Amino acid sequence: MRQMTIKVAATKPTPRRFYLVLWSLPLILLLLLEGLLRLAGFGASYPLFVPAPEPGYLQPNPLLVRRYVDDPRQAPPVAPDSQYFLAEKPEAGLRLVVAGESTAAGFPYGRFGSPAALLQQRLKQQAGDKQIEVISTAMAAINSYTVLDIMPELLAVQPDAIVLYLGHNEYVGLLGVGSQFQASPNRQLTLWWLQLKQWRLYQLVQQLLQAVLPAPDRQSGQTTMAQMASQSGIALSSEAYQAGVQQFRDNLSEISELAREAGVPLLLTTLVSNELVHAPFLADQSQSLPALDPELSAAAALQQLPALLKTAPEDALLHYRYGQALLANRQPEAAQQALQQAKDLDLLRFRAPTEFNQLLREQSNTPGIWLADAETLFRQHSQDGILGAELLLEHVHPNQRGYQLLADSWWRSLSQAGLLRATPGSNTATAPTNLLSVLDVVNANYKIAMLLADYPFDQHQQQPPPSQAEFTSQLPQPALQQLAAQLVQGGDWLSLHQQLLNFYQQQRDAPNAAKVAALLSDALPFKADIAFAAGQFYFMAGDVLMARFYHWRALQLQPTDVQYRLMLARTLASAGDVPAALAQLALILQQQPDHQVALQQQARLKAAFTPGEGDTTP
């Protein structure tokens, strides 16, 4: 019997493109949905810079912090200071950009007490007709993740240099490893999360979750510091500590590389913090013996502390007591080491560890990266080289003198980088030290008192919150007290300072009127009349360098105004620049040949002026 053979047709293999299409469909659908959401205007991107109310100007985004939290209801109440600058960079101008944390922003003094403002004030004195811009994007509570994230936008405004001050918030700032706002303990996942947050699909999911989840519980009156930190400590050399060091090192390296690729000089700043006045916030006392008697003399403490430190080498408070005892026994170098060790062992990391300054110094060895050594400068101006209340208000924020030194460290490094013209006598003695109005000073003092009355300075909240009247009543006149009270209560800064300017005008107080008019001009750089008023007041006060700057600004804003040009010529002549004054008068006479005041000034200046070789003044 013959066997029948059944032939089965061979199955054709499924084409690869079928699987490719099958796998691509979900991605295509997601991209389609993402595009539809964007076309519908859903979601937000929170760019670093947004159009200002005045056409042709930009300003830092007041909602930038929302870029770094999932739920806007959770966002800490922080924002960059409002500052208007030209959307198109001026030709032959100098544009510097400052980025970083609350110290870079000038807390508690605000924009006009910040190191950026102090640097700009110094540049104004030698600016001539050159436009000077020091744009600050600094903001409280941020760290190197934020600066890395905004670097492309910083570079997009074409800065001549970028100045950074950051490091204190690396653990408890937004996205920090010890923060309530941590995205992930893994750096790469955090960077991916920052990119994912730009997707409208992600924002849609977040909004749906927010609709069903209860609003976060926030205690009213809490300072930003109290909101940011988690309660758990981070021990020196722990896994979390090393993660903070690594993220700072890697983010700093990537920030530097972006600046180098763009050909923009990057200025890094060493960090300063209070070593002497504030004891560590949180110490590991698990191995400590009974507390050392606080009434013990320095000599007796020096005898007991070495043995105690061998028993409990991780106890930050013991190191702090040891440093104090060494200092009282006139051993400043050993005291500094002990106090720095106490700071580094502090489990609540509101102050950057000493290791961070070493990382900053190492990174500055890269070509195109410069170092402003603020730490060394601060130590040179501190007794025994130990940082304390001479230059710092509390744990990390400088006082007015400290901010002046910080700005001076930037000035020195920018000069070394060849970005600033060298001028004779440009040192700390000639740098401006007081730009703040009396209202700003009262408001700053109140902010510091509020900070010190809250966590972690008063961890058990034993002290009542400070009274606003304690600060406003220190001003001499009732009118000033009323204005200060309104500012402390959150009143409009511009309106209150316009009233303050009127007050000084009525008092015929030219120096203070000049200061306030200059603040208003810097706040509203597109207002020619305010710039002209600042120039007039500075001239009356005898400060011809600052008068020259603001008269130039007024004329640049309104180049056809003959009165502005005439006053500029007068100021230039008073500053000793007679050729430039004559050039301005010649321009007036080209438009109005019979202008009597211009003719009289021209004749007087020509009679007193001996032209130098090569002078071509008409």
SEDREN-897083 format. One record per residue (C-alpha): residue number from 1; x, y, z; residue in one letter. Coordinates in steps of 0.5 Angstrom, whole numbers, plus 500, padded with zeros to 3 digits. Example, Ala and Ser with C-alpha at 12.3 -4.5 7.8 and 13.67 -1.06 7.14 Angstrom:
BEGIN
[node 1, [525, 491, 516], a]
[node 2, [527, 498, 514], s]
This chain:
BEGIN
[node 1, [500, 500, 500], m]
[node 2, [503, 507, 498], r]
[node 3, [503, 512, 503], q]
[node 4, [501, 519, 501], m]
[node 5, [505, 525, 503], t]
[node 6, [501, 531, 504], i]
[node 7, [505, 537, 503], k]
[node 8, [504, 543, 508], v]
[node 9, [505, 550, 505], a]
[node 10, [511, 554, 508], a]
[node 11, [508, 559, 513], t]
[node 12, [511, 566, 510], k]
[node 13, [515, 570, 516], p]
[node 14, [512, 576, 518], t]
[node 15, [515, 582, 515], p]
[node 16, [519, 586, 520], r]
[node 17, [516, 592, 518], r]
[node 18, [509, 590, 521], f]
[node 19, [513, 589, 528], y]
[node 20, [516, 596, 527], l]
[node 21, [509, 599, 526], v]
[node 22, [506, 595, 531], l]
[node 23, [511, 598, 536], w]
[node 24, [511, 605, 534], s]
[node 25, [503, 606, 534], l]
[node 26, [503, 607, 542], p]
[node 27, [509, 612, 541], l]
[node 28, [506, 615, 535], i]
[node 29, [499, 616, 539], l]
[node 30, [503, 619, 545], l]
[node 31, [506, 624, 540], l]
[node 32, [500, 626, 537], l]
[node 33, [496, 627, 543], l]
[node 34, [502, 631, 546], e]
[node 35, [501, 635, 539], g]
[node 36, [494, 636, 540], l]
[node 37, [495, 638, 547], l]
[node 38, [500, 644, 545], r]
[node 39, [496, 646, 540], l]
[node 40, [490, 647, 545], a]
[node 41, [494, 651, 549], g]
[node 42, [494, 646, 555], f]
[node 43, [500, 646, 560], g]
[node 44, [506, 651, 561], a]
[node 45, [513, 651, 560], s]
[node 46, [515, 657, 565], y]
[node 47, [521, 659, 561], p]
[node 48, [527, 663, 565], l]
[node 49, [525, 670, 561], f]
[node 50, [519, 672, 559], v]
[node 51, [517, 679, 556], p]
[node 52, [517, 685, 561], a]
[node 53, [511, 690, 561], p]
[node 54, [515, 695, 557], e]
[node 55, [516, 693, 549], p]
[node 56, [523, 691, 547], g]
[node 57, [525, 688, 554], y]
[node 58, [525, 682, 558], l]
[node 59, [525, 680, 565], q]
[node 60, [526, 673, 569], p]
[node 61, [520, 669, 570], n]
[node 62, [516, 670, 577], p]
[node 63, [513, 663, 576], l]
[node 64, [520, 660, 575], l]
[node 65, [519, 656, 581], v]
[node 66, [514, 652, 578], r]
[node 67, [518, 649, 573], r]
[node 68, [521, 645, 579], y]
[node 69, [515, 642, 583], v]
[node 70, [509, 637, 580], d]
[node 71, [504, 641, 584], d]
[node 72, [504, 649, 584], p]
[node 73, [501, 649, 591], r]
[node 74, [507, 646, 594], q]
[node 75, [512, 651, 591], a]
[node 76, [516, 655, 596], p]
[node 77, [514, 662, 595], p]
[node 78, [521, 664, 592], v]
[node 79, [522, 668, 585], a]
[node 80, [527, 672, 582], p]
[node 81, [527, 679, 583], d]
[node 82, [524, 683, 577], s]
[node 83, [529, 686, 573], q]
[node 84, [528, 689, 566], y]
[node 85, [533, 689, 561], f]
[node 86, [533, 690, 553], l]
[node 87, [531, 684, 549], a]
[node 88, [536, 685, 544], e]
[node 89, [543, 686, 547], k]
[node 90, [546, 693, 546], p]
[node 91, [552, 694, 541], e]
[node 92, [559, 695, 545], a]
[node 93, [555, 694, 551], g]
[node 94, [557, 690, 557], l]
[node 95, [552, 684, 559], r]
[node 96, [554, 680, 565], l]
[node 97, [549, 675, 568], v]
[node 98, [549, 672, 575], v]
[node 99, [545, 666, 577], a]
[node 100, [545, 662, 584], g]
[node 101, [542, 662, 590], e]
[node 102, [539, 667, 595], s]
[node 103, [546, 669, 597], t]
[node 104, [547, 671, 590], a]
[node 105, [540, 674, 590], a]
[node 106, [542, 679, 596], g]
[node 107, [538, 676, 601], f]
[node 108, [535, 679, 606], p]
[node 109, [536, 686, 602], y]
[node 110, [534, 684, 595], g]
[node 111, [536, 686, 589], r]
[node 112, [539, 693, 590], f]
[node 113, [543, 690, 596], g]
[node 114, [545, 684, 592], s]
[node 115, [552, 683, 590], p]
[node 116, [550, 684, 583], a]
[node 117, [547, 691, 584], a]
[node 118, [554, 693, 588], l]
[node 119, [558, 690, 582], l]
[node 120, [554, 694, 577], q]
[node 121, [554, 700, 581], q]
[node 122, [562, 700, 581], r]
[node 123, [561, 699, 573], l]
[node 124, [557, 705, 573], k]
[node 125, [562, 709, 575], q]
[node 126, [567, 708, 569], q]
[node 127, [562, 706, 564], a]
[node 128, [562, 713, 560], g]
[node 129, [557, 712, 554], d]
[node 130, [557, 704, 555], k]
[node 131, [551, 701, 557], q]
[node 132, [552, 696, 563], i]
[node 133, [547, 690, 564], e]
[node 134, [548, 686, 570], v]
[node 135, [542, 681, 570], i]
[node 136, [541, 677, 576], s]
[node 137, [537, 671, 575], t]
[node 138, [538, 668, 582], a]
[node 139, [533, 665, 587], m]
[node 140, [532, 663, 594], a]
[node 141, [532, 655, 595], a]
[node 142, [535, 653, 588], i]
[node 143, [542, 649, 587], n]
[node 144, [546, 646, 581], s]
[node 145, [540, 642, 578], y]
[node 146, [536, 649, 577], t]
[node 147, [543, 653, 574], v]
[node 148, [544, 647, 569], l]
[node 149, [537, 647, 567], d]
[node 150, [537, 654, 565], i]
[node 151, [544, 655, 562], m]
[node 152, [542, 654, 555], p]
[node 153, [537, 660, 557], e]
[node 154, [542, 664, 560], l]
[node 155, [547, 663, 554], l]
[node 156, [541, 665, 549], a]
[node 157, [541, 672, 552], v]
[node 158, [549, 673, 549], q]
[node 159, [552, 675, 556], p]
[node 160, [559, 677, 556], d]
[node 161, [560, 673, 562], a]
[node 162, [556, 668, 567], i]
[node 163, [557, 669, 575], v]
[node 164, [555, 663, 579], l]
[node 165, [554, 663, 587], y]
[node 166, [551, 656, 589], l]
[node 167, [553, 650, 593], g]
[node 168, [549, 652, 600], h]
[node 169, [543, 649, 597], n]
[node 170, [545, 642, 594], e]
[node 171, [542, 638, 600], y]
[node 172, [536, 642, 602], v]
[node 173, [534, 646, 596], g]
[node 174, [529, 644, 590], l]
[node 175, [531, 637, 588], l]
[node 176, [536, 636, 593], g]
[node 177, [538, 629, 596], v]
[node 178, [535, 632, 603], g]
[node 179, [530, 636, 601], s]
[node 180, [522, 635, 601], q]
[node 181, [522, 637, 594], f]
[node 182, [527, 631, 592], q]
[node 183, [525, 628, 585], a]
[node 184, [530, 622, 585], s]
[node 185, [536, 620, 589], p]
[node 186, [539, 618, 582], n]
[node 187, [542, 624, 578], r]
[node 188, [540, 622, 572], q]
[node 189, [533, 620, 573], l]
[node 190, [533, 627, 576], t]
[node 191, [535, 630, 569], l]
[node 192, [530, 626, 566], w]
[node 193, [525, 628, 570], w]
[node 194, [526, 635, 569], l]
[node 195, [526, 634, 561], q]
[node 196, [519, 630, 562], l]
[node 197, [516, 636, 566], k]
[node 198, [516, 639, 559], q]
[node 199, [511, 634, 556], w]
[node 200, [504, 636, 556], r]
[node 201, [502, 629, 557], l]
[node 202, [506, 629, 564], y]
[node 203, [503, 635, 566], q]
[node 204, [496, 633, 564], l]
[node 205, [497, 627, 569], v]
[node 206, [499, 631, 574], q]
[node 207, [493, 636, 574], q]
[node 208, [489, 630, 574], l]
[node 209, [492, 627, 580], l]
[node 210, [492, 634, 584], q]
[node 211, [484, 634, 582], a]
[node 212, [483, 628, 587], v]
[node 213, [489, 629, 592], l]
[node 214, [488, 634, 598], p]
[node 215, [492, 640, 598], a]
[node 216, [498, 640, 601], p]
[node 217, [498, 643, 608], d]
[node 218, [503, 649, 609], r]
[node 219, [504, 653, 616], q]
[node 220, [502, 660, 614], s]
[node 221, [508, 664, 616], g]
[node 222, [513, 659, 615], q]
[node 223, [520, 661, 612], t]
[node 224, [523, 658, 606], t]
[node 225, [528, 654, 610], m]
[node 226, [523, 651, 614], a]
[node 227, [519, 649, 608], q]
[node 228, [525, 646, 605], m]
[node 229, [529, 641, 609], a]
[node 230, [526, 634, 611], s]
[node 231, [527, 633, 618], q]
[node 232, [532, 627, 617], s]
[node 233, [540, 629, 618], g]
[node 234, [545, 627, 613], i]
[node 235, [551, 624, 616], a]
[node 236, [558, 626, 613], l]
[node 237, [561, 621, 608], s]
[node 238, [554, 617, 608], s]
[node 239, [551, 615, 602], e]
[node 240, [546, 621, 602], a]
[node 241, [552, 626, 603], y]
[node 242, [556, 623, 597], q]
[node 243, [550, 623, 593], a]
[node 244, [550, 631, 594], g]
[node 245, [558, 631, 593], v]
[node 246, [557, 627, 586], q]
[node 247, [551, 631, 584], q]
[node 248, [555, 638, 585], f]
[node 249, [561, 635, 582], r]
[node 250, [557, 633, 576], d]
[node 251, [553, 639, 575], n]
[node 252, [558, 644, 576], l]
[node 253, [562, 640, 570], s]
[node 254, [557, 640, 565], e]
[node 255, [555, 647, 567], i]
[node 256, [562, 649, 565], s]
[node 257, [562, 645, 559], e]
[node 258, [556, 648, 556], l]
[node 259, [559, 655, 558], a]
[node 260, [566, 653, 554], r]
[node 261, [562, 650, 548], e]
[node 262, [559, 657, 548], a]
[node 263, [565, 661, 548], g]
[node 264, [562, 665, 555], v]
[node 265, [567, 666, 561], p]
[node 266, [564, 663, 567], l]
[node 267, [566, 665, 574], l]
[node 268, [565, 661, 580], l]
[node 269, [565, 663, 587], t]
[node 270, [568, 660, 593], t]
[node 271, [562, 659, 599], l]
[node 272, [562, 663, 605], v]
[node 273, [558, 661, 612], s]
[node 274, [558, 663, 619], n]
[node 275, [563, 658, 623], e]
[node 276, [563, 662, 629], l]
[node 277, [557, 664, 632], v]
[node 278, [552, 659, 630], h]
[node 279, [553, 652, 633], a]
[node 280, [551, 646, 629], p]
[node 281, [543, 645, 628], f]
[node 282, [543, 638, 629], l]
[node 283, [549, 633, 632], a]
[node 284, [550, 626, 632], d]
[node 285, [550, 625, 640], q]
[node 286, [549, 617, 640], s]
[node 287, [556, 616, 642], q]
[node 288, [557, 622, 647], s]
[node 289, [558, 622, 654], l]
[node 290, [554, 627, 659], p]
[node 291, [554, 634, 656], a]
[node 292, [560, 638, 657], l]
[node 293, [558, 643, 663], d]
[node 294, [557, 650, 659], p]
[node 295, [560, 654, 665], e]
[node 296, [567, 650, 664], l]
[node 297, [573, 655, 663], s]
[node 298, [576, 655, 656], a]
[node 299, [582, 652, 659], a]
[node 300, [578, 646, 663], a]
[node 301, [574, 645, 656], a]
[node 302, [581, 644, 653], l]
[node 303, [583, 639, 658], q]
[node 304, [577, 635, 657], q]
[node 305, [575, 635, 650], l]
[node 306, [580, 631, 646], p]
[node 307, [578, 625, 650], a]
[node 308, [571, 626, 649], l]
[node 309, [572, 627, 642], l]
[node 310, [575, 620, 641], k]
[node 311, [569, 617, 644], t]
[node 312, [564, 621, 640], a]
[node 313, [568, 624, 634], p]
[node 314, [562, 625, 630], e]
[node 315, [559, 630, 635], d]
[node 316, [559, 636, 631], a]
[node 317, [557, 640, 638], l]
[node 318, [563, 637, 641], l]
[node 319, [567, 640, 635], h]
[node 320, [564, 647, 636], y]
[node 321, [565, 647, 643], r]
[node 322, [573, 645, 642], y]
[node 323, [574, 650, 637], g]
[node 324, [571, 656, 641], q]
[node 325, [575, 653, 647], a]
[node 326, [581, 654, 642], l]
[node 327, [580, 661, 640], l]
[node 328, [579, 663, 647], a]
[node 329, [586, 660, 648], n]
[node 330, [589, 664, 642], r]
[node 331, [590, 658, 638], q]
[node 332, [586, 661, 632], p]
[node 333, [589, 656, 626], e]
[node 334, [587, 650, 630], a]
[node 335, [580, 653, 632], a]
[node 336, [578, 654, 625], q]
[node 337, [580, 647, 623], q]
[node 338, [575, 645, 629], a]
[node 339, [570, 650, 627], l]
[node 340, [570, 647, 620], q]
[node 341, [569, 640, 622], q]
[node 342, [563, 642, 626], a]
[node 343, [560, 645, 620], k]
[node 344, [562, 639, 616], d]
[node 345, [559, 634, 621], l]
[node 346, [552, 638, 622], d]
[node 347, [547, 633, 620], l]
[node 348, [542, 639, 618], l]
[node 349, [546, 641, 611], r]
[node 350, [544, 648, 610], f]
[node 351, [551, 650, 610], r]
[node 352, [556, 647, 604], a]
[node 353, [561, 643, 607], p]
[node 354, [568, 645, 606], t]
[node 355, [569, 640, 600], e]
[node 356, [565, 644, 596], f]
[node 357, [570, 650, 596], n]
[node 358, [575, 645, 593], q]
[node 359, [571, 642, 588], l]
[node 360, [570, 649, 586], l]
[node 361, [577, 651, 586], r]
[node 362, [579, 645, 582], e]
[node 363, [573, 646, 576], q]
[node 364, [576, 653, 576], s]
[node 365, [583, 650, 573], n]
[node 366, [579, 649, 567], t]
[node 367, [580, 654, 561], p]
[node 368, [575, 659, 560], g]
[node 369, [573, 658, 568], i]
[node 370, [575, 663, 573], w]
[node 371, [575, 663, 580], l]
[node 372, [572, 669, 585], a]
[node 373, [575, 667, 592], d]
[node 374, [570, 670, 596], a]
[node 375, [572, 665, 602], e]
[node 376, [579, 668, 602], t]
[node 377, [577, 675, 602], l]
[node 378, [572, 674, 607], f]
[node 379, [578, 671, 612], r]
[node 380, [582, 677, 610], q]
[node 381, [577, 681, 613], h]
[node 382, [575, 677, 619], s]
[node 383, [578, 677, 626], q]
[node 384, [583, 671, 626], d]
[node 385, [581, 669, 619], g]
[node 386, [575, 665, 622], i]
[node 387, [568, 667, 619], l]
[node 388, [563, 670, 624], g]
[node 389, [558, 676, 625], a]
[node 390, [563, 681, 622], e]
[node 391, [561, 679, 615], l]
[node 392, [555, 675, 616], l]
[node 393, [548, 676, 619], l]
[node 394, [546, 668, 620], e]
[node 395, [549, 662, 618], h]
[node 396, [550, 663, 610], v]
[node 397, [548, 670, 608], h]
[node 398, [553, 676, 608], p]
[node 399, [551, 683, 612], n]
[node 400, [552, 689, 607], q]
[node 401, [559, 689, 608], r]
[node 402, [560, 682, 607], g]
[node 403, [556, 683, 600], y]
[node 404, [561, 689, 598], q]
[node 405, [566, 684, 599], l]
[node 406, [563, 678, 595], l]
[node 407, [562, 684, 589], a]
[node 408, [569, 686, 590], d]
[node 409, [571, 678, 589], s]
[node 410, [567, 678, 582], w]
[node 411, [570, 685, 580], w]
[node 412, [577, 682, 581], r]
[node 413, [576, 676, 577], s]
[node 414, [572, 679, 572], l]
[node 415, [578, 684, 571], s]
[node 416, [583, 678, 571], q]
[node 417, [579, 675, 566], a]
[node 418, [580, 681, 561], g]
[node 419, [573, 683, 561], l]
[node 420, [573, 690, 565], l]
[node 421, [578, 696, 564], r]
[node 422, [583, 697, 569], a]
[node 423, [582, 703, 573], t]
[node 424, [587, 706, 578], p]
[node 425, [585, 705, 585], g]
[node 426, [580, 700, 584], s]
[node 427, [580, 696, 591], n]
[node 428, [575, 695, 596], t]
[node 429, [576, 702, 599], a]
[node 430, [573, 705, 593], t]
[node 431, [567, 700, 592], a]
[node 432, [560, 702, 593], p]
[node 433, [558, 700, 600], t]
[node 434, [551, 703, 601], n]
[node 435, [546, 703, 596], l]
[node 436, [540, 701, 600], l]
[node 437, [534, 706, 602], s]
[node 438, [532, 706, 609], v]
[node 439, [526, 703, 607], l]
[node 440, [530, 697, 604], d]
[node 441, [534, 696, 611], v]
[node 442, [528, 696, 615], v]
[node 443, [525, 691, 611], n]
[node 444, [531, 687, 611], a]
[node 445, [532, 687, 618], n]
[node 446, [525, 685, 619], y]
[node 447, [526, 679, 615], k]
[node 448, [532, 677, 618], i]
[node 449, [529, 677, 625], a]
[node 450, [523, 673, 622], m]
[node 451, [528, 668, 620], l]
[node 452, [532, 667, 626], l]
[node 453, [525, 666, 630], a]
[node 454, [523, 660, 626], d]
[node 455, [526, 653, 624], y]
[node 456, [532, 651, 625], p]
[node 457, [535, 657, 629], f]
[node 458, [529, 656, 634], d]
[node 459, [527, 649, 633], q]
[node 460, [522, 649, 639], h]
[node 461, [519, 656, 637], q]
[node 462, [520, 658, 644], q]
[node 463, [521, 666, 641], q]
[node 464, [515, 670, 639], p]
[node 465, [515, 672, 632], p]
[node 466, [518, 679, 632], p]
[node 467, [514, 685, 632], s]
[node 468, [514, 690, 625], q]
[node 469, [514, 696, 630], a]
[node 470, [520, 694, 633], e]
[node 471, [524, 696, 626], f]
[node 472, [519, 701, 623], t]
[node 473, [520, 705, 630], s]
[node 474, [527, 706, 629], q]
[node 475, [527, 711, 623], l]
[node 476, [527, 718, 626], p]
[node 477, [521, 721, 622], q]
[node 478, [514, 719, 622], p]
[node 479, [513, 719, 615], a]
[node 480, [519, 715, 614], l]
[node 481, [516, 710, 619], q]
[node 482, [509, 710, 615], q]
[node 483, [513, 708, 609], l]
[node 484, [517, 703, 612], a]
[node 485, [511, 700, 615], a]
[node 486, [507, 699, 609], q]
[node 487, [514, 696, 605], l]
[node 488, [514, 691, 611], v]
[node 489, [507, 689, 610], q]
[node 490, [508, 687, 603], g]
[node 491, [507, 694, 600], g]
[node 492, [509, 696, 593], d]
[node 493, [516, 697, 592], w]
[node 494, [516, 702, 587], l]
[node 495, [510, 706, 589], s]
[node 496, [513, 707, 596], l]
[node 497, [520, 709, 593], h]
[node 498, [517, 714, 589], q]
[node 499, [514, 717, 595], q]
[node 500, [520, 717, 599], l]
[node 501, [524, 721, 593], l]
[node 502, [518, 726, 594], n]
[node 503, [520, 726, 601], f]
[node 504, [527, 727, 600], y]
[node 505, [526, 733, 595], q]
[node 506, [522, 736, 600], q]
[node 507, [527, 736, 605], q]
[node 508, [532, 738, 600], r]
[node 509, [536, 732, 601], d]
[node 510, [540, 731, 595], a]
[node 511, [545, 725, 597], p]
[node 512, [539, 721, 599], n]
[node 513, [534, 723, 593], a]
[node 514, [540, 721, 588], a]
[node 515, [540, 714, 591], k]
[node 516, [533, 713, 591], v]
[node 517, [532, 716, 584], a]
[node 518, [538, 711, 582], a]
[node 519, [534, 705, 585], l]
[node 520, [528, 708, 581], l]
[node 521, [531, 709, 574], s]
[node 522, [535, 702, 575], d]
[node 523, [528, 699, 576], a]
[node 524, [525, 702, 570], l]
[node 525, [531, 703, 566], p]
[node 526, [526, 705, 560], f]
[node 527, [524, 712, 563], k]
[node 528, [528, 717, 561], a]
[node 529, [526, 722, 566], d]
[node 530, [527, 718, 572], i]
[node 531, [534, 717, 569], a]
[node 532, [535, 725, 568], f]
[node 533, [533, 726, 575], a]
[node 534, [538, 721, 578], a]
[node 535, [543, 725, 574], g]
[node 536, [541, 732, 577], q]
[node 537, [541, 729, 584], f]
[node 538, [547, 726, 583], y]
[node 539, [550, 732, 580], f]
[node 540, [547, 737, 586], m]
[node 541, [550, 732, 591], a]
[node 542, [557, 732, 588], g]
[node 543, [558, 725, 585], d]
[node 544, [559, 727, 578], v]
[node 545, [561, 720, 576], l]
[node 546, [554, 717, 578], m]
[node 547, [551, 724, 575], a]
[node 548, [555, 722, 568], r]
[node 549, [552, 715, 568], f]
[node 550, [545, 717, 569], y]
[node 551, [545, 723, 564], h]
[node 552, [548, 718, 559], w]
[node 553, [542, 714, 560], r]
[node 554, [537, 719, 559], a]
[node 555, [540, 721, 553], l]
[node 556, [541, 714, 550], q]
[node 557, [533, 714, 551], l]
[node 558, [531, 720, 548], q]
[node 559, [537, 722, 544], p]
[node 560, [534, 728, 541], t]
[node 561, [532, 732, 548], d]
[node 562, [537, 738, 548], v]
[node 563, [536, 739, 555], q]
[node 564, [539, 732, 557], y]
[node 565, [545, 733, 552], r]
[node 566, [546, 740, 555], l]
[node 567, [546, 737, 562], m]
[node 568, [551, 732, 560], l]
[node 569, [556, 737, 557], a]
[node 570, [556, 740, 564], r]
[node 571, [557, 734, 568], t]
[node 572, [562, 731, 563], l]
[node 573, [566, 738, 564], a]
[node 574, [565, 737, 571], s]
[node 575, [568, 730, 571], a]
[node 576, [574, 733, 567], g]
[node 577, [572, 731, 560], d]
[node 578, [572, 737, 557], v]
[node 579, [573, 734, 550], p]
[node 580, [567, 730, 551], a]
[node 581, [563, 736, 553], a]
[node 582, [565, 740, 547], l]
[node 583, [563, 735, 543], a]
[node 584, [556, 734, 546], q]
[node 585, [555, 742, 545], l]
[node 586, [557, 742, 538], a]
[node 587, [552, 737, 537], l]
[node 588, [547, 741, 540], i]
[node 589, [549, 747, 536], l]
[node 590, [549, 743, 530], q]
[node 591, [541, 743, 531], q]
[node 592, [540, 750, 534], q]
[node 593, [546, 754, 532], p]
[node 594, [543, 760, 536], d]
[node 595, [542, 756, 543], h]
[node 596, [545, 761, 547], q]
[node 597, [547, 757, 553], v]
[node 598, [550, 752, 549], a]
[node 599, [554, 758, 546], l]
[node 600, [556, 760, 553], q]
[node 601, [558, 754, 555], q]
[node 602, [562, 752, 549], q]
[node 603, [566, 759, 549], a]
[node 604, [567, 758, 557], r]
[node 605, [570, 751, 556], l]
[node 606, [574, 753, 550], k]
[node 607, [577, 759, 553], a]
[node 608, [579, 754, 559], a]
[node 609, [581, 748, 555], f]
[node 610, [588, 747, 552], t]
[node 611, [587, 742, 547], p]
[node 612, [592, 736, 547], g]
[node 613, [596, 733, 542], e]
[node 614, [592, 729, 537], g]
[node 615, [585, 733, 540], d]
[node 616, [580, 734, 534], t]
[node 617, [575, 737, 539], t]
[node 618, [571, 742, 534], p]
